[in-house]
């Protein structure tokens, strides 16, 4: 939408004159702090999943997958704490916010997939597996929330790696 002949007082500017895109990108980067908070909860999600599976005899491959999920979640939590610490110290969001968002999307889906795999045939229809099915389906939305996976990859390619458009 374009407006012609509109005057906005200088006092209403949200940032430097003619730097609207920079203001928008900075605002979106701060918005991703919410995704960082969700990413920091993944470790507890994995620990809860492991506790919920404690009475099952899990195949070695599933046990390895659960370990991988814990490592992914722990790394995301540590990256998130570092990124939020920078903001708390007066800094601004950096490219790690996009990295965390991208990795959170994948880790969320990995956790959902691992949960269903750990439940085996019960995952398909058992009433006790309804939460696992819901978590798996909800994890698909993580590739859209806070910026799609494709947008995150473009941001990282162009702004971090310096690749051409």
N, CA, C and O atoms as a DFTB+ gen file, in Angstrom:
660 C
 N C O
     1  1       0.845      -1.155       0.000
     2  2       0.000       0.000       0.000
     3  2       0.900       1.230       0.000
     4  3       1.866       1.303       0.759
     5  1       0.586       2.156      -0.825
     6  2       1.368       3.381      -0.926
     7  2       0.461       4.575      -0.653
     8  3      -0.693       4.601      -1.080
     9  1       0.987       5.546       0.053
    10  2       0.269       6.781       0.320
    11  2       1.055       7.922      -0.316
    12  3       2.258       8.051      -0.093
    13  1       0.385       8.737      -1.096
    14  2       1.020       9.890      -1.727
    15  2       0.709      11.144      -0.915
    16  3      -0.357      11.269      -0.313
    17  1       1.649      12.050      -0.915
    18  2       1.482      13.350      -0.270
    19  2       1.101      13.249       1.205
    20  3       0.317      14.059       1.699
    21  1       1.645      12.277       1.897
    22  2       1.398      12.140       3.328
    23  2       2.589      12.724       4.072
    24  3       3.742      12.466       3.728
    25  1       2.299      13.498       5.074
    26  2       3.350      14.085       5.902
    27  2       3.287      13.463       7.290
    28  3       2.226      13.375       7.909
    29  1       4.430      13.044       7.750
    30  2       4.546      12.459       9.087
    31  2       5.515      13.333       9.860
    32  3       6.602      13.633       9.366
    33  1       5.147      13.742      11.048
    34  2       6.067      14.596      11.812
    35  2       7.343      13.836      12.179
    36  3       7.322      12.626      12.406
    37  1       8.421      14.554      12.228
    38  2       9.714      13.965      12.545
    39  2       9.666      13.229      13.882
    40  3      10.350      12.221      14.056
    41  1       8.881      13.714      14.810
    42  2       8.783      13.098      16.136
    43  2       8.143      11.702      16.080
    44  3       8.252      10.943      17.043
    45  1       7.486      11.359      14.979
    46  2       6.823      10.055      14.850
    47  2       7.729       8.994      14.216
    48  3       7.323       7.841      14.069
    49  1       8.948       9.380      13.841
    50  2       9.863       8.417      13.236
    51  2      10.269       7.361      14.266
    52  3      10.496       7.679      15.434
    53  1      10.357       6.117      13.831
    54  2      10.769       5.029      14.712
    55  2      12.267       4.795      14.674
    56  3      12.802       4.016      15.463
    57  1      12.933       5.462      13.765
    58  2      14.369       5.312      13.614
    59  2      14.863       6.417      12.696
    60  3      14.147       7.389      12.455
    61  1      16.068       6.280      12.186
    62  2      16.609       7.303      11.296
    63  2      15.769       7.447      10.026
    64  3      15.179       6.479       9.546
    65  1      15.724       8.647       9.501
    66  2      14.996       8.939       8.269
    67  2      15.505       8.053       7.130
    68  3      16.716       7.908       6.959
    69  1      14.611       7.468       6.362
    70  2      14.909       6.600       5.218
    71  2      15.573       5.283       5.625
    72  3      16.242       4.649       4.809
    73  1      15.394       4.880       6.851
    74  2      15.961       3.612       7.334
    75  2      14.864       2.684       7.847
    76  3      15.080       1.923       8.790
    77  1      13.693       2.748       7.228
    78  2      12.556       1.936       7.653
    79  2      12.824       0.441       7.586
    80  3      12.390      -0.309       8.460
    81  1      13.539       0.004       6.550
    82  2      13.833      -1.424       6.425
    83  2      14.726      -1.895       7.571
    84  3      14.539      -2.991       8.100
    85  1      15.685      -1.072       7.948
    86  2      16.566      -1.416       9.070
    87  2      15.766      -1.536      10.358
    88  3      15.989      -2.459      11.141
    89  1      14.839      -0.617      10.584
    90  2      13.990      -0.667      11.771
    91  2      13.150      -1.946      11.749
    92  3      13.013      -2.620      12.769
    93  1      12.592      -2.275      10.589
    94  2      11.767      -3.479      10.460
    95  2      12.584      -4.730      10.747
    96  3      12.123      -5.606      11.480
    97  1      13.762      -4.834      10.199
    98  2      14.604      -6.012      10.411
    99  2      15.031      -6.141      11.878
   100  3      15.083      -7.246      12.418
   101  1      15.331      -5.021      12.509
   102  2      15.700      -5.046      13.923
   103  2      14.514      -5.489      14.775
   104  3      14.676      -6.269      15.713
   105  1      13.323      -4.991      14.448
   106  2      12.115      -5.385      15.172
   107  2      11.886      -6.887      15.040
   108  3      11.576      -7.553      16.028
   109  1      12.032      -7.421      13.845
   110  2      11.850      -8.863      13.638
   111  2      12.903      -9.666      14.397
   112  3      12.606     -10.736      14.927
   113  1      14.117      -9.159      14.449
   114  2      15.173      -9.862      15.181
   115  2      14.829      -9.937      16.667
   116  3      15.037     -10.972      17.300
   117  1      14.305      -8.849      17.225
   118  2      13.889      -8.875      18.628
   119  2      12.707      -9.820      18.818
   120  3      12.596     -10.477      19.853
   121  1      11.826      -9.891      17.825
   122  2      10.688     -10.806      17.913
   123  2      11.164     -12.252      18.040
   124  3      10.528     -13.063      18.713
   125  1      12.260     -12.564      17.403
   126  2      12.778     -13.933      17.463
   127  2      13.286     -14.305      18.849
   128  3      13.572     -15.473      19.113
   129  1      13.398     -13.328      19.729
   130  2      13.751     -13.649      21.111
   131  2      12.690     -14.564      21.718
   132  3      13.002     -15.386      22.579
   133  1      11.442     -14.428      21.275
   134  2      10.385     -15.327      21.729
   135  2      10.649     -16.755      21.311
   136  3      10.386     -17.689      22.068
   137  1      11.166     -16.927      20.112
   138  2      11.514     -18.264      19.632
   139  2      12.660     -18.822      20.470
   140  3      12.708     -20.021      20.746
   141  1      13.578     -17.953      20.871
   142  2      14.691     -18.400      21.706
   143  2      14.165     -18.924      23.037
   144  3      14.680     -19.905      23.573
   145  1      13.144     -18.270      23.564
   146  2      12.562     -18.744      24.823
   147  2      11.933     -20.130      24.620
   148  3      12.056     -20.996      25.486
   149  1      11.267     -20.341      23.489
   150  2      10.695     -21.658      23.212
   151  2      11.800     -22.694      23.033
   152  3      11.672     -23.832      23.484
   153  1      12.872     -22.299      22.381
   154  2      13.992     -23.221      22.174
   155  2      14.619     -23.616      23.503
   156  3      15.072     -24.749      23.668
   157  1      14.645     -22.695      24.440
   158  2      15.259     -23.007      25.734
   159  2      14.436     -24.023      26.520
   160  3      14.960     -24.670      27.427
   161  1      13.166     -24.171      26.190
   162  2      12.312     -25.150      26.870
   163  2      12.430     -26.550      26.282
   164  3      11.925     -27.510      26.864
   165  1      13.093     -26.676      25.132
   166  2      13.184     -27.983      24.485
   167  2      13.902     -29.020      25.355
   168  3      13.531     -30.194      25.357
   169  1      14.910     -28.593      26.081
   170  2      15.639     -29.551      26.912
   171  2      14.706     -30.184      27.939
   172  3      14.743     -31.396      28.152
   173  1      13.875     -29.370      28.571
   174  2      12.921     -29.920      29.531
   175  2      11.915     -30.826      28.830
   176  3      11.500     -31.840      29.391
   177  1      11.519     -30.470      27.606
   178  2      10.610     -31.328      26.841
   179  2      11.218     -32.711      26.622
   180  3      10.532     -33.726      26.747
   181  1      12.510     -32.744      26.295
   182  2      13.185     -34.030      26.071
   183  2      13.271     -34.806      27.382
   184  3      13.024     -36.012      27.406
   185  1      13.618     -34.127      28.465
   186  2      13.694     -34.806      29.758
   187  2      12.331     -35.363      30.173
   188  3      12.249     -36.461      30.723
   189  1      11.261     -34.604      29.910
   190  2       9.911     -35.089      30.200
   191  2       9.577     -36.295      29.337
   192  3       8.954     -37.249      29.803
   193  1       9.994     -36.249      28.075
   194  2       9.756     -37.374      27.165
   195  2      10.456     -38.632      27.674
   196  3       9.862     -39.709      27.710
   197  1      11.710     -38.489      28.064
   198  2      12.475     -39.632      28.582
   199  2      11.795     -40.185      29.835
   200  3      11.672     -41.400      29.984
   201  1      11.360     -39.317      30.725
   202  2      10.674     -39.770      31.948
   203  2       9.383     -40.510      31.597
   204  3       9.042     -41.505      32.236
   205  1       8.672     -40.029      30.593
   206  2       7.441     -40.671      30.179
   207  2       7.650     -42.026      29.522
   208  3       6.730     -42.842      29.464
   209  1       8.848     -42.263      29.032
   210  2       9.165     -43.531      28.364
   211  2       9.930     -44.488      29.289
   212  3      10.364     -45.553      28.851
   213  1      10.093     -44.119      30.543
   214  2      10.930     -44.887      31.462
   215  2      10.482     -46.334      31.629
   216  3      11.311     -47.207      31.882
   217  1       9.194     -46.602      31.492
   218  2       8.704     -47.969      31.699
   219  2       8.759     -48.820      30.425
   220  3       8.335     -49.976      30.435
   221  1       9.271     -48.265      29.348
   222  2       9.334     -49.000      28.075
   223  2      10.734     -49.562      27.851
   224  3      11.735     -48.977      28.263
   225  1      10.771     -50.698      27.197
   226  2      12.045     -51.290      26.786
   227  2      12.366     -50.733      25.403
   228  3      11.866     -51.231      24.394
   229  1      13.195     -49.710      25.363
   230  2      13.471     -49.005      24.112
   231  2      14.610     -49.663      23.350
   232  3      15.590     -50.125      23.933
   233  1      14.456     -49.692      22.048
   234  2      15.507     -50.212      21.173
   235  2      16.738     -49.306      21.279
   236  3      16.607     -48.112      21.549
   237  1      17.920     -49.866      21.070
   238  2      19.142     -49.050      21.158
   239  2      19.104     -47.830      20.225
   240  3      19.596     -46.762      20.587
   241  1      18.529     -47.981      19.041
   242  2      18.454     -46.844      18.114
   243  2      17.607     -45.709      18.663
   244  3      17.938     -44.537      18.485
   245  1      16.517     -46.055      19.330
   246  2      15.656     -45.032      19.942
   247  2      16.389     -44.353      21.088
   248  3      16.285     -43.139      21.264
   249  1      17.127     -45.130      21.867
   250  2      17.891     -44.547      22.974
   251  2      18.930     -43.557      22.436
   252  3      19.131     -42.488      23.011
   253  1      19.579     -43.916      21.344
   254  2      20.537     -42.998      20.712
   255  2      19.839     -41.750      20.195
   256  3      20.350     -40.640      20.340
   257  1      18.662     -41.939      19.587
   258  2      17.901     -40.783      19.090
   259  2      17.524     -39.845      20.231
   260  3      17.609     -38.626      20.086
   261  1      17.109     -40.403      21.358
   262  2      16.766     -39.565      22.513
   263  2      17.988     -38.793      23.010
   264  3      17.880     -37.633      23.408
   265  1      19.134     -39.437      22.985
   266  2      20.372     -38.753      23.370
   267  2      20.673     -37.614      22.399
   268  3      21.062     -36.523      22.817
   269  1      20.496     -37.869      21.114
   270  2      20.696     -36.813      20.113
   271  2      19.739     -35.643      20.346
   272  3      20.130     -34.483      20.212
   273  1      18.490     -35.947      20.693
   274  2      17.513     -34.882      20.954
   275  2      17.940     -34.042      22.154
   276  3      17.792     -32.820      22.150
   277  1      18.470     -34.704      23.179
   278  2      18.920     -33.970      24.354
   279  2      20.099     -33.067      24.009
   280  3      20.164     -31.928      24.471
   281  1      21.018     -33.562      23.211
   282  2      22.169     -32.753      22.802
   283  2      21.705     -31.551      21.983
   284  3      22.151     -30.429      22.225
   285  1      20.816     -31.774      21.018
   286  2      20.281     -30.659      20.216
   287  2      19.636     -29.608      21.111
   288  3      19.886     -28.411      20.972
   289  1      18.802     -30.083      22.030
   290  2      18.079     -29.165      22.900
   291  2      19.029     -28.400      23.813
   292  3      18.862     -27.197      24.012
   293  1      20.021     -29.086      24.368
   294  2      20.981     -28.421      25.258
   295  2      21.764     -27.348      24.492
   296  3      21.951     -26.239      24.993
   297  1      22.209     -27.671      23.302
   298  2      22.946     -26.686      22.495
   299  2      22.093     -25.465      22.178
   300  3      22.571     -24.333      22.250
   301  1      20.837     -25.692      21.829
   302  2      19.944     -24.566      21.553
   303  2      19.738     -23.713      22.798
   304  3      19.724     -22.484      22.723
   305  1      19.579     -24.365      23.928
   306  2      19.424     -23.615      25.167
   307  2      20.635     -22.751      25.472
   308  3      20.496     -21.599      25.883
   309  1      21.820     -23.306      25.273
   310  2      23.050     -22.541      25.526
   311  2      23.201     -21.391      24.537
   312  3      23.577     -20.285      24.927
   313  1      22.913     -21.640      23.269
   314  2      22.965     -20.556      22.276
   315  2      21.965     -19.458      22.617
   316  3      22.254     -18.269      22.485
   317  1      20.786     -19.879      23.058
   318  2      19.752     -18.907      23.416
   319  2      20.155     -18.048      24.600
   320  3      19.947     -16.835      24.594
   321  1      20.732     -18.677      25.618
   322  2      21.173     -17.908      26.786
   323  2      22.237     -16.886      26.385
   324  3      22.239     -15.749      26.858
   325  1      23.119     -17.308      25.525
   326  2      24.175     -16.399      25.065
   327  2      23.578     -15.219      24.299
   328  3      23.960     -14.070      24.520
   329  1      22.636     -15.510      23.396
   330  2      22.015     -14.454      22.590
   331  2      21.220     -13.487      23.465
   332  3      21.304     -12.272      23.283
   333  1      20.452     -14.016      24.410
   334  2      19.668     -13.151      25.286
   335  2      20.578     -12.370      26.238
   336  3      20.266     -11.239      26.612
   337  1      21.695     -12.974      26.626
   338  2      22.660     -12.267      27.465
   339  2      23.231     -11.047      26.762
   340  3      23.452     -10.005      27.378
   341  1      23.465     -11.190      25.469
   342  2      23.977     -10.047      24.690
   343  2      22.960      -8.909      24.691
   344  3      23.328      -7.744      24.843
   345  1      21.682      -9.244      24.521
   346  2      20.641      -8.215      24.533
   347  2      20.549      -7.588      25.924
   348  3      20.433      -6.368      26.047
   349  1      20.599      -8.414      26.968
   350  2      20.524      -7.903      28.342
   351  2      21.674      -6.953      28.648
   352  3      21.529      -6.036      29.456
   353  1      22.812      -7.172      28.005
   354  2      23.968      -6.303      28.202
   355  2      23.917      -5.058      27.323
   356  3      24.893      -4.313      27.236
   357  1      22.774      -4.833      26.669
   358  2      22.601      -3.634      25.857
   359  2      22.906      -3.821      24.389
   360  3      22.847      -2.860      23.622
   361  1      23.229      -5.031      23.980
   362  2      23.507      -5.287      22.569
   363  2      22.223      -5.474      21.773
   364  3      21.120      -5.408      22.315
   365  1      22.385      -5.701      20.517
   366  2      21.228      -5.937      19.661
   367  2      21.283      -7.366      19.135
   368  3      22.338      -8.000      19.148
   369  1      20.149      -7.863      18.677
   370  2      20.113      -9.234      18.170
   371  2      21.084      -9.405      16.998
   372  3      21.223      -8.524      16.151
   373  1      21.736     -10.542      16.975
   374  2      22.663     -10.839      15.894
   375  2      22.158     -12.003      15.056
   376  3      21.032     -12.468      15.232
   377  1      22.988     -12.459      14.160
   378  2      22.574     -13.538      13.259
   379  2      22.291     -14.850      13.977
   380  3      21.625     -15.728      13.428
   381  1      22.795     -14.988      15.205
   382  2      22.529     -16.230      15.928
   383  2      21.042     -16.420      16.186
   384  3      20.597     -17.552      16.372
   385  1      20.262     -15.344      16.203
   386  2      18.818     -15.479      16.383
   387  2      18.213     -16.270      15.228
   388  3      17.337     -17.110      15.435
   389  1      18.674     -16.004      14.032
   390  2      18.181     -16.754      12.878
   391  2      18.665     -18.195      12.907
   392  3      17.931     -19.108      12.528
   393  1      19.892     -18.401      13.353
   394  2      20.428     -19.761      13.468
   395  2      19.605     -20.546      14.483
   396  3      19.227     -21.691      14.233
   397  1      19.329     -19.925      15.631
   398  2      18.557     -20.586      16.683
   399  2      17.153     -20.907      16.189
   400  3      16.640     -21.998      16.438
   401  1      16.530     -19.964      15.491
   402  2      15.176     -20.204      14.984
   403  2      15.180     -21.389      14.028
   404  3      14.316     -22.261      14.117
   405  1      16.136     -21.426      13.125
   406  2      16.229     -22.507      12.146
   407  2      16.472     -23.850      12.840
   408  3      15.828     -24.848      12.515
   409  1      17.394     -23.867      13.785
   410  2      17.705     -25.109      14.501
   411  2      16.554     -25.535      15.405
   412  3      16.312     -26.731      15.566
   413  1      15.838     -24.575      16.002
   414  2      14.680     -24.889      16.839
   415  2      13.609     -25.593      16.025
   416  3      13.012     -26.566      16.484
   417  1      13.367     -25.098      14.812
   418  2      12.364     -25.728      13.943
   419  2      12.695     -27.198      13.710
   420  3      11.837     -28.071      13.842
   421  1      13.943     -27.453      13.363
   422  2      14.361     -28.829      13.089
   423  2      14.319     -29.674      14.362
   424  3      13.840     -30.808      14.335
   425  1      14.813     -29.133      15.475
   426  2      14.837     -29.895      16.725
   427  2      13.432     -30.230      17.204
   428  3      13.194     -31.331      17.700
   429  1      12.503     -29.299      17.063
   430  2      11.115     -29.564      17.456
   431  2      10.545     -30.735      16.675
   432  3       9.869     -31.603      17.227
   433  1      10.831     -30.741      15.383
   434  2      10.333     -31.836      14.557
   435  2      11.034     -33.150      14.897
   436  3      10.402     -34.206      14.911
   437  1      12.318     -33.088      15.167
   438  2      13.054     -34.302      15.547
   439  2      12.493     -34.903      16.832
   440  3      12.364     -36.122      16.949
   441  1      12.161     -34.046      17.794
   442  2      11.606     -34.534      19.060
   443  2      10.266     -35.228      18.805
   444  3      10.014     -36.310      19.334
   445  1       9.415     -34.607      17.997
   446  2       8.125     -35.218      17.677
   447  2       8.275     -36.558      16.971
   448  3       7.563     -37.512      17.284
   449  1       9.186     -36.629      16.034
   450  2       9.429     -37.874      15.300
   451  2       9.979     -38.964      16.221
   452  3       9.564     -40.120      16.148
   453  1      10.912     -38.583      17.083
   454  2      11.511     -39.544      18.007
   455  2      10.468     -40.061      18.994
   456  3      10.455     -41.247      19.323
   457  1       9.604     -39.181      19.459
   458  2       8.553     -39.589      20.392
   459  2       7.651     -40.640      19.743
   460  3       7.362     -41.673      20.348
   461  1       7.210     -40.375      18.520
   462  2       6.353     -41.347      17.833
   463  2       7.094     -42.660      17.596
   464  3       6.523     -43.737      17.769
   465  1       8.345     -42.574      17.205
   466  2       9.131     -43.791      16.965
   467  2       9.291     -44.593      18.246
   468  3       9.248     -45.823      18.214
   469  1       9.474     -43.915      19.376
   470  2       9.646     -44.606      20.650
   471  2       8.368     -45.332      21.067
   472  3       8.426     -46.375      21.719
   473  1       7.225     -44.784      20.694
   474  2       5.952     -45.413      21.042
   475  2       5.602     -46.578      20.134
   476  3       4.734     -47.388      20.462
   477  1       6.267     -46.662      19.005
   478  2       6.019     -47.767      18.078
   479  2       4.592     -47.769      17.570
   480  3       4.044     -46.720      17.230
   481  1       3.989     -48.952      17.517
   482  2       2.638     -49.098      16.971
   483  2       1.603     -48.338      17.798
   484  3       0.571     -47.929      17.266
   485  1       1.863     -48.146      19.085
   486  2       0.935     -47.391      19.934
   487  2       0.747     -45.961      19.433
   488  3      -0.303     -45.358      19.658
   489  1       1.745     -45.422      18.765
   490  2       1.686     -44.037      18.309
   491  2       0.537     -43.805      17.338
   492  3       0.017     -42.693      17.247
   493  1       0.138     -44.843      16.613
   494  2      -0.872     -44.675      15.572
   495  2      -2.258     -44.376      16.122
   496  3      -2.955     -43.519      15.579
   497  1      -2.670     -45.044      17.167
   498  2      -4.060     -44.875      17.586
   499  2      -4.297     -44.962      19.085
   500  3      -5.404     -44.664      19.534
   501  1      -3.325     -45.351      19.865
   502  2      -3.555     -45.515      21.308
   503  2      -3.946     -44.179      21.935
   504  3      -3.302     -43.162      21.677
   505  1      -4.988     -44.175      22.750
   506  2      -5.381     -42.928      23.417
   507  2      -4.241     -42.310      24.224
   508  3      -4.136     -41.087      24.316
   509  1      -3.397     -43.143      24.802
   510  2      -2.280     -42.638      25.608
   511  2      -1.232     -41.911      24.761
   512  3      -0.379     -41.210      25.305
   513  1      -1.291     -42.071      23.442
   514  2      -0.321     -41.436      22.548
   515  2      -0.863     -40.157      21.909
   516  3      -0.214     -39.577      21.039
   517  1      -2.034     -39.720      22.329
   518  2      -2.641     -38.520      21.731
   519  2      -1.722     -37.304      21.866
   520  3      -1.599     -36.512      20.932
   521  1      -1.082     -37.155      23.018
   522  2      -0.159     -36.029      23.212
   523  2       1.031     -36.089      22.275
   524  3       1.485     -35.059      21.776
   525  1       1.539     -37.291      22.033
   526  2       2.674     -37.460      21.115
   527  2       2.267     -37.101      19.692
   528  3       3.018     -36.443      18.973
   529  1       1.083     -37.534      19.292
   530  2       0.606     -37.203      17.938
   531  2       0.405     -35.701      17.797
   532  3       0.778     -35.102      16.788
   533  1      -0.189     -35.105      18.824
   534  2      -0.414     -33.659      18.799
   535  2       0.923     -32.904      18.736
   536  3       1.072     -31.962      17.958
   537  1       1.887     -33.325      19.555
   538  2       3.202     -32.682      19.545
   539  2       3.893     -32.792      18.194
   540  3       4.524     -31.846      17.722
   541  1       3.762     -33.955      17.587
   542  2       4.356     -34.161      16.270
   543  2       3.728     -33.214      15.245
   544  3       4.441     -32.548      14.493
   545  1       2.401     -33.156      15.216
   546  2       1.725     -32.288      14.247
   547  2       2.004     -30.821      14.532
   548  3       2.195     -30.037      13.603
   549  1       2.031     -30.442      15.804
   550  2       2.321     -29.057      16.170
   551  2       3.742     -28.657      15.775
   552  3       3.997     -27.498      15.448
   553  1       4.661     -29.616      15.806
   554  2       6.052     -29.305      15.454
   555  2       6.176     -28.868      14.004
   556  3       7.134     -28.181      13.649
   557  1       5.243     -29.246      13.176
   558  2       5.282     -28.830      11.771
   559  2       5.096     -27.323      11.640
   560  3       5.623     -26.709      10.712
   561  1       4.354     -26.730      12.561
   562  2       4.143     -25.287      12.531
   563  2       5.412     -24.512      12.861
   564  3       5.525     -23.333      12.525
   565  1       6.365     -25.164      13.515
   566  2       7.597     -24.462      13.895
   567  2       8.417     -24.019      12.694
   568  3       9.266     -23.136      12.815
   569  1       8.172     -24.622      11.536
   570  2       8.902     -24.186      10.341
   571  2       8.275     -22.945       9.726
   572  3       8.794     -22.399       8.753
   573  1       7.162     -22.501      10.292
   574  2       6.486     -21.300       9.794
   575  2       6.569     -20.175      10.828
   576  3       6.837     -19.026      10.479
   577  1       6.339     -20.510      12.098
   578  2       6.298     -19.507      13.162
   579  2       7.622     -18.749      13.270
   580  3       8.694     -19.354      13.261
   581  1       7.539     -17.440      13.371
   582  2       8.732     -16.627      13.562
   583  2       9.603     -16.500      12.325
   584  3      10.747     -16.055      12.424
   585  1       9.098     -16.873      11.180
   586  2       9.852     -16.818       9.921
   587  2      10.043     -18.219       9.374
   588  3      10.533     -19.107      10.071
   589  1       9.658     -18.412       8.139
   590  2       9.745     -19.749       7.567
   591  2      11.190     -20.208       7.448
   592  3      12.123     -19.406       7.427
   593  1      11.342     -21.505       7.371
   594  2      12.678     -22.088       7.227
   595  2      13.383     -21.515       6.003
   596  3      14.580     -21.232       6.046
   597  1      12.649     -21.348       4.930
   598  2      13.250     -20.814       3.702
   599  2      13.743     -19.387       3.904
   600  3      14.823     -19.029       3.435
   601  1      12.954     -18.570       4.603
   602  2      13.362     -17.188       4.864
   603  2      14.599     -17.168       5.766
   604  3      15.528     -16.395       5.531
   605  1      14.608     -18.016       6.793
   606  2      15.768     -18.070       7.688
   607  2      17.032     -18.447       6.912
   608  3      18.096     -17.866       7.127
   609  1      16.909     -19.412       6.022
   610  2      18.074     -19.816       5.230
   611  2      18.539     -18.687       4.321
   612  3      19.742     -18.488       4.152
   613  1      17.609     -17.951       3.738
   614  2      17.986     -16.814       2.902
   615  2      18.680     -15.730       3.725
   616  3      19.690     -15.173       3.297
   617  1      18.143     -15.435       4.890
   618  2      18.750     -14.422       5.758
   619  2      20.182     -14.826       6.099
   620  3      21.101     -14.013       6.004
   621  1      20.365     -16.074       6.492
   622  2      21.710     -16.533       6.853
   623  2      22.645     -16.525       5.650
   624  3      23.805     -16.128       5.766
   625  1      22.148     -16.959       4.500
   626  2      22.989     -16.982       3.304
   627  2      23.425     -15.584       2.899
   628  3      24.596     -15.356       2.596
   629  1      22.477     -14.643       2.895
   630  2      22.788     -13.291       2.420
   631  2      23.512     -12.452       3.463
   632  3      24.501     -11.788       3.149
   633  1      23.028     -12.475       4.701
   634  2      23.546     -11.534       5.702
   635  2      24.692     -12.065       6.529
   636  3      25.479     -11.290       7.072
   637  1      24.796     -13.381       6.634
   638  2      25.889     -13.949       7.433
   639  2      26.998     -14.441       6.523
   640  3      28.173     -14.151       6.746
   641  1      26.617     -15.187       5.497
   642  2      27.622     -15.740       4.581
   643  2      27.995     -14.798       3.444
   644  3      28.978     -15.032       2.741
   645  1      27.207     -13.721       3.256
   646  2      27.501     -12.742       2.214
   647  2      27.245     -13.255       0.803
   648  3      27.847     -12.765      -0.152
   649  1      26.365     -14.231       0.663
   650  2      26.067     -14.784      -0.656
   651  2      25.131     -13.821      -1.404
   652  3      24.358     -13.095      -0.779
   653  1      25.202     -13.817      -2.719
   654  2      24.326     -12.930      -3.484
   655  2      22.879     -13.410      -3.426
   656  3      22.613     -14.570      -3.112
   657  1      21.955     -12.515      -3.728
   658  2      20.530     -12.861      -3.748
   659  2      20.231     -13.847      -4.829
   660  3      19.080     -14.252      -4.994
